[in-house]
Amino acid sequence: MKKINFSQHILPHALAIIVFLVVTVFFFSPVFFENKTLIQGDIQQSVAVSKSLHDYRDQTGEEGLWAPNLYSGMPGYMVNVQWGFGPVSVLKRILTFNLPHPIGNIFLAFTCYYIMLLAFKVRPYLAIAGALAFGLSSFMIIGLSAGHNARIGAMAFMPLVLAGIHLSFSGKRMLGFGITAAGLALHLHQNHLQVTYYLIMIVLGYGLMQLILGIREKRVMEVFKTVVVLVPAALLAAGTFFGPLWAVYEYTPHSTRGKTELVSPASVNSGSGLNRDYVFNYSNGILEPMTMLVPNFYGGSNSQFLFRDQNSESYKALMGTGNEQLVNNYARYTSQYWGEQPFTAPYYAGAIVVFLFVVGIIFAERKYVWWLVSLSALAIMLSWGKNFETFNYFLFDHLPGYSKFRSVTFVLTIVFFAMPLLGLLGLEKFLENGATKENQKKLLIAFAATGGVCLALVVFGGMFSFLREAESTLPDWFANALRDDRKSLLRSDAFRSFSFIAAIFIILYFNLQKKVSPYLFYGFLIFFVMIDLVVVDKRHFAKENYKRKREAVFTARPSEQQILQDKSYYRVLSDEMDGRASYFFNSLLGYHGAILKRYENLQDSCLYQDVQEFFTDAQQQKLDYPKYGIINMLNCKYIIFGEQTGQFVLNRGAIGPAWFIHEVVTVNSPTEELAKVEEIDTRKTAVVDISKFTAPEPQYDSASSIKLIAYKPNYLKYEAETQTNNTAVFSEIYYADGWTATIDGKESPILRVNYVLRALEIPAGKHIVEFRFAPKSYTVGNKITAAASWVLVVVLLVSIGWSLRKEKED
C-alpha cells in the first residue's frame, strides 16, 4: 500500500487550486469587490429573448417550451428551457466552487487543463503554468467579454474529456471511463455544438495517432479494448444530454441550418446549412494568426480608436486641421485594426506559449508532435476561410456538418487547446533531459524561430501597408499618420513579445533553473506566463466591461410603456431589429443564430419589403393599412421607430389572433407559395401548397367569429362560431414537431397556409379550439436525460473510488 506524501501528493494540487482561485478573483475583481457584473452584448440580447420563458417558469414552475416573443414564435427549447440534468449541473457548481457564472468557466478552464496536463505526465508546477496559458488566452477572455458563455464553457471542459481518454489509453481504463463520461457530459451541457465538432476533430486525431502506434507496436487489440471502454462512456454522456440533442436534431432541418425548400430564392441560401458568404464573413487574413505571437500585429481591435489617444499621430494630424467637420468625418477611420475582418479583436496565445510550442515541436515525443501540429495547421487553414477558398469551400460543401456553423475563426479553438499542451510536453522533456549541448542547440533553434521573428518585425515592420482597402483613398497627410501609429503598435508589441521569449530562453539555455530553487523557477514561469497574457487581456477587458448588478437589462422607454398598457394579444415590430422588443413584447423580429428557415425566407422576400413600405407611407402620412399583408397577418399591432423620440404607429390593419377566410388559392411548390403571399389580401385569402397539404374549401359566413380566450407560451384556446364548414387562419407560426390542435377535445390536423401560418378546418357550430405544444423531444427526452444524469454521477464516484483503492493496493 502506498503511503501518502503530503508535499508530493497533496500540496501541488492544493496550491494549483489556490492559484487558479486567486487569479480568477483578481482578474475579475469588480465582480467580487465592487458588486458589479459583466456587460456582455450577446448575453443582454439572450436575456431579452428568453424573458417570456423565464417569467412563465417563475409564475407557474413549468416550462413554456415555445418562445412567442421572437420571430413571431419558435421552439423555446432553442432559447431557454431547463432540462433534467440537475445532477450534472450540481457537479459543475462543485467544480467551480460556486463561482458566479460565467466567470466560473475561466476557473474551470484552468482546472480542467491542469488535470489534462497531469494525465499527460507533466509535473504539477509546470501544469499550473500551462493551465493559466489556456484559460487566460485572449481567445477565451475576448469570447467571454462578447458573451460567448456557451463557447467558453464548452472549451473549458474539452481538456477534461482528453484527460479521460488519455488515462484510458495509459492503462487506467476505469478512471478514464469515469472522467471521460463526466467531462463529455459537462461539455455537452454547455450546448455549443460547434465547439463539440472541434472536440471531435481533436479526439479523432488522437485516436488515429493511437491506432497508428497500435499497428506499429502490434498492440491493436489493446487499442480496440480501450475504445470498447470509451464508447459506453461517450454514450452515457450523450444520454445526459439526450433531450437537448433530440430537440436540436428535430429542429435543425426546419432552421437556417437546414435546407431551403425554395427553388430559386433571391436572397436566401439554396443549399443545406448556412449561407456560404455568411459563414465566411469572418475569415482570418493569411497573416492574421501572427497575432498569437504579436497581439498588435494588425494594430489591435477595430473597436479601439487612435483618435482617443491624444499622443497619437492620427490625433495630432486631425486636430491640426482646425476643421471640426473634417475631424468628425475622419475620426471613424482611426481604428487600430487594419486587417480584413469587419469586426474583430486579436487572439493572443502568449509569446511564451508560442515559444514553448516550438520547444514542444523539437523536444516532445513525435506522436504528440504529429497529432497536435497537424491539427493546429489544419485549424489555421480552416480559419483562413474565404482567403483560402479552394480548400475551405470544398470542405464547406463536402465535410459532414461543417456548413452548419458560422464564424470559421472559432476553429482556432483547436490551436489554443493544442499549443500549451505540446509546449508543456516539450518543456517537461527538456527539463528531464537537461541543458546538454545538443539540447541547447535545439533550444537556440526554437528561440530563433520565435524571438527572431519578433526582432525581424521590430526592424522590418515598416514594410506593410498598414491601411485597409477602404482607407486607400484617404489623403496622404492623414494616411501617413495612420501608418505611423499602426507601425508603432506593431513594433512595440513585437519587442514586448521578444522580451518575454528571451527571458524564458535565457533561463533554460544557461540552465539557470538548476542554479536556483526549482520552486523559484516554477514561480518565475507561472508569473511570467500570467503577466504576459493578463496585460494583453486587459486591453480588451477593462472597467468598461462591468456594470452595477442592480442596473436593469432594459428600461422601458415612453413609447414602450404606452404600448404595454394594451393587455390584448398582439405583436410589435421595432426598427432597431434586435432583441430589445422581445424583452417587452411578442416581437416580429428578435435575436437568435438559428431561426426557422421559412420565417427567414418570409423576412427576406416579403416582411422587410412590407416594413419599408410602411415606414415610407408613415413618413408621408399616407398609410393604407390593408396593403401591408404580411405585417397584418402576423398580428403586428404596433410599429416602433425613431426610439430616441419615442415614436410608434398603431397598425389598424392588424388582423388579430385568428380569422375566417373567404377563399383559398392553391399553388404547387413552396416557391410559388411565397411569391403568392405577397400578392393576396391576407385578411380574406389564404395560400396553400397542395404538394404538401390538401386544400380546404371554406364556406365563408359573414356572421362567423373566432376569438382567443386564453394563452400561454405552449397553449392557446379559442372560441369559434360559424354556421358553415369554414377555415380559420391563426397568426401563429406553423411547426409540425410538437404542436397539436383539438376541436372540442378531438384532434384535428393543422394545415400550413401563407408559407408560415397555421390553419384549421372548423365545422359548423360553436366550438372550443385548442393548440398545445408538447414535443416528445422534451416530454420523453427529458426523462431519459434525468435518468442518465443520475447514472453518470454514480459511475463517476464508483470509478474514482475504484481507482483510489487500486492505487493504495499497488
N, C-alpha and C positions, 0 to 999 in steps of 0.2 A: 504494500500500500504506500502510495506517495505521500510524503509529508508536505503540507502547505507552507511555502516560504513567503512570508508577507511582502518582503521587498521585491520578490520576483513575480509572484502570482497575483498580488492584490494591489500593491502600491502604484504600479504604472497605469493600471486601468482606472483606479480612483483619481489619479492626477489627470488622466485624459478627460474624464467626465468633468472635473473641476475646471480645466482649461476651456473646454467647449462651452460650459455654462457661463464662465466669466466673459469670454469673447462675445457670446450671444447677447448677454445682458448689456455690456458696454457698447457694442456696435449699435444696438437698438435702444440706447439709454433713454431717449424721450418717452418710450413706452413704459419703462419701469420706474422712472424717476420724475416724470412730468405729467403723468396721467394722459398721455397722448396715444393716438392710434395712427396707423399708416394711411396715407392718401394713395389709393390705387384706382386709377381710372377705370380699368376693366371691371374691378370689383364693385365700384359705385354703380355701374350700369347693371351688373349682375344682381345687386341688391334691389335695384328698381324693378327689374322684370320678374323677380321672384317674390315681390312683396305680397301679391294677392294670395299666393300659395302659403306663405308664412302666416299671413293674417288668418286664413281659413284653418290652418293647423292649430294656431293659438286659441282660436274661438271654439273649435269642435274637438280637437285631439285627433282628427282624422286627416288623411292625405287627400288633397284636391285632385291630383293626377292629371288634370287638364289645366293649362295656363290660359285663361281667357283674356289676359291683359297685354299680350303681344302678338302681332301679326294676325289679329282677329281670332286667335285661338290656335294652340298647338299642344302636343302632348307635354304634360307637366313633368314627366319623368326625365325630360331633356332639359329641364330648368331647375327644379328644386323639389325633390321627393326624398323622404327619409326611408331608407331600406332597413331590413332586419339584420344588418351586420354589426349590431351593438357590441358583441364581444371583441371584434376586431378593432372597433373604434376605441374601446377601453384600452386595448393593448397599445394603440398608438399614443393615447394620453399618458400611459405609464412610461413609454419610451421617451416622451418629450418632457417628462417631469411636470406635465400640465402647463407648460409654457404657452402663452397666448398664441392663437392662430393669426396669421400664417408664419410668425417668427419661429415657432417651433419646428417648422420644416427645415430651417437652416441648421438648427441644433441636430435634427435627425440626420441631415446630410453629413455632418461631422461624425456622428456616432456610427452610422452605417458604413461609411467609408473606412473608418478606423477598424471596425470588425472585419471588413473585407481584407484590409492590408494584413491584419493578424492571421487571417486564414491563409494568406499567401506567404506566411512566414517572415514578414517584415517585423523587425523589433519594435516594441510598443512606442518608444520615444520618437523614432522615425515616423511611425504610423500617425502620430499626432500631427506632425508637420504635413503629411500627405492629406489627412482629413481636412485640415484648415485650408489647404490649397484647393480642394474640391469645393467645399462649402462657401468659401469667400471669393471664388472666381466671379468676375463681373457678369458672366453668363447667368449665374444664379441670382446675384443681387439686383441686376437690372431687370431680370424677369420678375422678381418679387416686387420691385417698385412699379412695374407696369400692371401688376395684379394677376400675373400668371401663376396663381397659387397652386392650381392642379398640376401644372407642368413642373414646378419646383418640387412639390410633394412627391410626384411620381419619380423624378430624378433622384430624390433623397433616398428612396428605397431600392433603387437599382443595385447599389453595391451589396446590399443585404442578400439579394437574390443570387448574385455572383458568388458571394461568400459561401452560401449553402451549397451551390453547385460544385464549387472547387473543393469544399470539405468532403463532399461525396466522392469525388474523383481522387481524393487524397487518402481514402480508406476509412473515413469517418461517416459512413453512409447514414446511420441512424440520426446523428446530429445534423448532417447535411440535409436529410429529408425534412426535419422539423423547421430548420432555418429557411430552406428554400420555399416551403409551403407558406410559412408566416411572412417572409419577405415579399413573395409574389402576391399574396393576399393583400398586404398593406399597400403594395404598389398599385394593384388594380383598383383599390378603393379610392385612389386619388382621381380616378376616372379621366385619364388623359391617354387615349389610345394611340396618339401619335408617338408619345414617349415609349409606350409599350412596344410599338413597332420597332423603335430603335433598340430597345432592350432585346427583342427577339433577334435582331441582327447581331448584337454583341454575343448572345448566347449561342447562336448558330456558328459564329466564328470560333468561339471557344470549343464547341462540340466538334467542329471539323478538325481543329488542332488535336484534340484528344483522339479522334478516330485515326488520323494520320500517324500519331505516335503509337497507337494501339497496333496498327498494321505493321509498322516498322519493328516494334518490340515484341511482336507476336503475342499480344495480350488482348486481342479483340473481344474475347469472351468477358474479360473483366470490364471493359468499356460497356459492353452490352448489359451486364448486370447492373452497373451504375445507372444507366439510362432507364432500366426497368424500375429502379427505385425512384428516380426523379419524375417519371411520368405521372405516377399517382400523386406525388406532391403537387405537381402543376395542376392536376385535375381537382384536387382538394381546394387549392387556392382559387381556381376558377369557380368552384362551387360556391364559395363565399361571396362571389360577385355574379352569380348566375342570373339573378333577376335583372340587374342593370345591363349585363351583356345581352340578354334576351331582348330587352327593350331597345337597345341600340341596334341590334341585328334586325329587329322588326321595323324600326323607324328608318334606317338608312336608305332603303330603296325609295322611300317617299320624300327624302330630304334633298338638299342641294348636293349631297354626296352621291345621290342616286342618278340613274339615267333618265334624261328628259324624254317625254313621250312626243315632243314636237318634232316634226319632220325638218322644218327649216326655220327655226326661230331667228328673229332678227337680232336679239341682244342677249341670248342665253346660251349656255353650253349645251351642245347637242350630244355629247358623249356621256359616259358613265363617270361619275366623280365630279370634282370641281373644275371650273374653267381653267385652262392651262395658263392664260395670262394672269389670272387672279393668283394662282398658286405660285408663279414665278415672279410676281411683282417685287417681292423682297428677295433678291438674289445677291449673294456676295460678289463683289468685283474679284478678279483673278488674284489681285494682291491683298485683298481685304483680310485674309487670315493672318497677315502680318501684325494686326492689332493684338493678337495673342502675345506677341513679344514686345511690341511698342504700342501702347494704348492710343497715343495720338498720331499714329502713322497716317491716318486720314483726318487728322485735326481734332477728333473727338466726336461729340454728339451733335446732331443738327438741331437740337433744342438749346444749345449753348451758343450765344452770340458774342462776337468780338466787340460789338458796339457797346456792350455793357462794361467793358474794361477800358477805363479812361487812359490807361498806359499803352493801349494797342495802337498800332499804326493806322488801322481802319478808323478808329475813333478820331484820331488826330486829323486824318485826311478829310473826313466828313465835316467835322466841326470847323476845320479851317476854311471851308467854303463860305460860311456865314449864311447859307441858304437853308432855311428851316424845311422848306418843302423838299429840297433835294436830299437833305438828311433823312427825312421820313421815308422817302422813296427807296433809298439805297441801304438803309439800316437793316432791312429784311434779308439782304444778300450777305450779311456778315456772319452767317453760320460758320462755326469752326469746321464742320464736316464738309469735305469736298469730294466724297466718293459718289457711287452710282445709286445708292438706295434712297427711296423717298423719305424714309424716316428710320433712324437707327441710332444706336449708341455702341461704342467699341466693346467687343467681347475680349477681355483681357484675361489670359490664363496665368500670367505672372512670369516675369523674366527668369526667376529662379526655377520655376516649374518647367519652362521650355528648355532651359539648360540641363536640368535633370532628365528630361525626356530624351535628349540626345545622349546623355550619360547612360540612360537605360538601353538605348539602341546599341550602344557599344558594349556594355557590360552585362546586361540581363541575359538570362537563358534564351537561346534562339527561338524556342517555341513561343515564348511570350512576345518576343520582338515581332515575329511574323504575324501573330494574331493581332496585336494592338496597333502596329504600324500600318498594316494593311487596312484595318478598319478605319483608322484615322485618315488615311489617304482617300479612301472611298468617301468618307463623310465630307471631307473638304471639297471633293469634286462634286458631290451632290449639292453642297451649299452654294456652288457657283451658279446653279440653276440655269437661267437663260443665257448666261455668259459662257456656258459650255453646253450649248443646246443639242448638239449631235448626240452626246451621251445622255443628257438628262431628259430630253424629250422622248428618247427611246424608252428609258425606264418609266417615265410617266405613262406611256401608252401600254407597256407590257408587264411591268413589275406588279404582282398582285397587291391590291390595296393602296399602292403608292399615290394614286391620284385622289385619294380621299382626304389628303392632308394639305393644309396651307402653310405658308411661311417655311420655305425649304431651309432657311438658315437654322431652324430648330434642330436640324440633323447634327449640328455641332455638339449637341448633347453627347454624342459618341466620343468626340475628340476631348471634351472636358472631363469625361469619365476616364479615358484611356491614358491621358498624359501623366497625371500624378501617379497612377498605378505603375506604369512602366518606369517612370522616373525613380520612384522609391525602390522598385525591384532592382534597378541598376545601381542605386546608391548602396543598397544593402550588400550587393555582390562586391562592390568596390571596397567597402569597409571590411568585409570578410577577408578579401584577398590582400588588402593593404596597398600602400602607395609605392609599389615596386616601380623600377624604371620603365618597364613595359606599360604598366598601368598609368604612369604619369604621361607617357607619350599619347596614350589613348585619351586621357583626360584633356590634354592640350588640344586634341582634335575637336572635342566637344566644345571647348572654350572658343576655339577659332570659328566654329560653325555658328555660334550664337553671339558671343561677345564681339567677334569680328564683324558680323552683320550689323550690329548696333553701331560700332565705330565707323563702318562704311557709310551708314546713314547720317552720322554726325558730319562726316567730311564731304560726302557727295549728295547729301539730302536735297540740295537745291535743284537737282536735275528734273524733278517732277513739275507738272504744270500748276498744281495747287488750285485749279479752277474747275468748277463743274461746267457741264455743257451749256447750261442756261446762263452762265456767267461770262461766256466768251465775248459777248458784245458790250461788256462794261467798259467805261472809259479807262484809259491806261493809268491815270493818276490814282484811281480807286482800285483797279485790278492789281496794280503793283503793291499797294498797301495790304490787300488781302493775301497776296502771295507771301509777303514778308512775315505776316503774322502766322500763317499756317506753316511756313517753313520753320519758323522759330519753335512752334509747338512740336513739330516732328523731331527736330534736332535735340531739344531739351529732354524729351521723353526717351529718345534713343540713348542719350548719355546716361540718363537715370537707369534704364534697363541694364546698360553696360556695367554700371557701378554695382548693382545687386549681383550680377553674374560674377563679376570679378571677385567680390568678397567671398562668395562660396567657393569659387575656383581656387583662390589662394589658400584657403584653409585645407582643402582636400589635396592640392598639388604638393604643398610643403608638409603634409602630414601633421598639421598643427593640432588636429583633434587628438593625436597621440601625446602631445606635449602639455595638454591641459586636461582637466577632468572631463571624462566623456559626457557627463551631465551638462557641463558648460557648453560643450559643442552642440548637444541636442537643444539646449535652451536657445543658443545663438541661431540655429537653423529654424526652430519654431518661430522665434521672434521675427526674424528677417522675412520668412515666408508670409507671416501675418501682416507685417508692416507694408511690405511690397504691395499686397492686394488691397488692404484696407484704405490706404491713401488714395488709390485709384477709384475704389468703390465710392468713397465719399465725394468724388467729383459728380457722381450721378445719383447719390443717395444722401441728401443733406437735410437740414432742418425743414426745408420746404416740402419734404415728403411726409410730414406729420401734421396732424390737426388735433384739436381737443376732442376727447371722446364724446362730450355732450353735444357736439355740433351735429345737427341733423344731416342726413344724406342729401335730401332735397327739402326746401321750404316752399310751400305753396305760394305762387305769385297771385296778384289780384285777379287775373283772368281765371286761373285755376280754382281759386276759392269760389268765384262766382259760379263756375260750371259745376263744382261739387255740390252746390245746393240742389241741383237736379238729381233726384233719387231714382229716376226711372232707369231702364236698361238701354244703354246706348254705347257707341264707341266715339273715340276722339282721334283726330289727326292733328299732329303738330309739325310745323315746318322745320323744327330742329332735327327731326328724323333720327332720334337716338332713343335711349331707354327711358328718358325722363317722363314722357307722357304715361308710360306703363306703370310708373310709381303711383300715380293718382287715378288712372282711368283704364278702361278696356281700350286698347290702342290699336289703330290700323297698322302701325309700324312697331319697332322695338329694337332689341339688341340681342342677337344670337348668331353663332357661327354656322348653324345648320338649320335654316328654316325649311318649311315644306317647299318642295320643288315647284309644285303647281302654284303656290301663293307667290313665290319668287317670279314665276313666269307672268302671273297676273300683274304684279307690280311693274315689271319691266315693260310690258307691252300695253297695259291699259291704265293701271291705277295712277302712275306718275303723270301720265298724259291728262287724266281727269283732274288731278290736283293742280297742275299748271294752268289748265283752262279755268279752273275755279278761282285761283288767285288772280289771274288776269282779269276775269269778269268782275271780281270783287273790287279791284282797284279802279275799274271803270264804272263801278256801280251799275252793272248790267247783269246781275245774277239771274240765270234761267235754271232753276233748281231741277226740273225733270231731266235735263240733258246730261247730268253727271251720274250716269247709270251705275258705274262701279262703286263710287262713294256711297250712293244711295242704297244699293243692295247690301252693302256691308254695315248698314245701320249707323253710318257716321253722322252724328247729330251736331257735333261741334268741330270747327276747324280753327286751330290756334295759329296765329302768325304774328310776327313783329313783337316777340315776347317782351322786349325792353319797354314797350309802351302798353303791354298787357292787352293786346287786341285779340278778339276771336269773333267768328261768324257762326250764327245759328243756321245750320243747313236744314231748311224747311222741306227739303226733298227726301230726307232720310225715310226709308220705307217702314222701318221698325223691326222688331224681332222676328216677325213671321207675317206672311200674307198669302192669300189665294190668287192664283194667276188665271188669265183668260185663255192663254194658248201655249202650246209647246212647239218649238222649232227644232227639227232633228238635223243632225249632222253625222258624218261618218268617221270622224277622226278627232283626236284632241286638238290638232292644229286648226281645223275648221271651227271647233267649238270655241276656242279662244278668240278667233277672229270675229265670230258671230256675236259674242258677248258685247263687243264694243258697239255693235250696231243696234241692238234691241232696246226697247223700253223695259228695263228690268222690273218695273212695277207690275207690268201686265204679262210679260212673256218670259219663258224660260227656255234655255238651250239644253238639249240632251244629246249626248254622243251615243247613238244606237249601236255602235260597235262594242260598247261596254254595258249599256243598260237598255231595258225595254222602255220605250217612251210611253208615259201615261197619256190618257185622253181626258183632260179636265173639262168639266161641265160647269162653267163659271156661274155662280149665283151671287148677284149683287147684294143680297142680304146676308151673305156668309160672313163669319167673323172668326178670328183666331187671335188669342192674346196670351202673353206669357204671365203666369201667375206665381211661379216660384223658380228660383235659380240658385245654383251653387256651381263651383267650378266644374264638377263632374256630373251635374244633374240639372235638367231643365224640364219644366212642367208647363203645359199649355191647356187652355180650354178652347175647343173648336166647335163651331156650329155651322152646318151647311145643309141646305135642302136637297143638294145633288151630290153625286160622287165627284169629288173635287181634288185638286192637287195644291198642297201648301208648300211654299218655299220658306226656308228658315235662314236667317242671316248668320248661320253658323258654319264653320269650316268642316267640310267632309273629310273624315278619316276613318277608314274601314276597320282598322285593327283596334277594336275595343268599344266603339260606340254601338249601342243597340237602341232601337226605338220600339215603343209599345203604344198601341191604341186601345184604351180601356183594358190594359193589362195583357193584351195579346200582341206578341212580337210582330212587327211589320218591317219589310225590307226598306232600307234607306237608299234613296236614289241620289246620284250626284248630278247637279244641274249648274249651269252658268260657270262651268270649269272648276269651281271650288266650293260651292254651297251644297247643303242638304235639301232634300225634298221628300215628302211622303204623300202617298195616295190616301185620302181620307174619305170614308164612305159617308153617305147622307146621315144626318142626325147630330146629336150632341155627344161630344167625346172628350176624354182626357188623353192627351198625348204627352208621353214622357220619353226623354233621352237620358241614358245612363252610360257613363264611361267607366268600364271595369276591365281593362286589358288583362289577359291571362299572364302576360309577361310580368305583371305586378301581383295579381291575386295568387297565382301559383308560384311564380318565380321567387317571390319574396319569402315564401315558406321554405323553399329549398335553400335560399341564401341564409336564412336564420339558422337552419339546422346545420349546414356546413360550417358556419362560423363557430358554433359551439364545438363541433368535432375538431376544428383546427386548433382551438385553444388547448383542448385536451391532448391532442397529438404533440403540440409544441412542448407542453410541460413534461409529457412522458419521454420525448426524445432527449430533452435536456437532462432529466433525471437519470435516464439510462446511460447517457454519455458521462455524467459525473461519476456514477457508480463504476463505470468501466475504467475511468481514469484512476480512481482510487485503487481498483484491483490490480491495474498494471503498475 
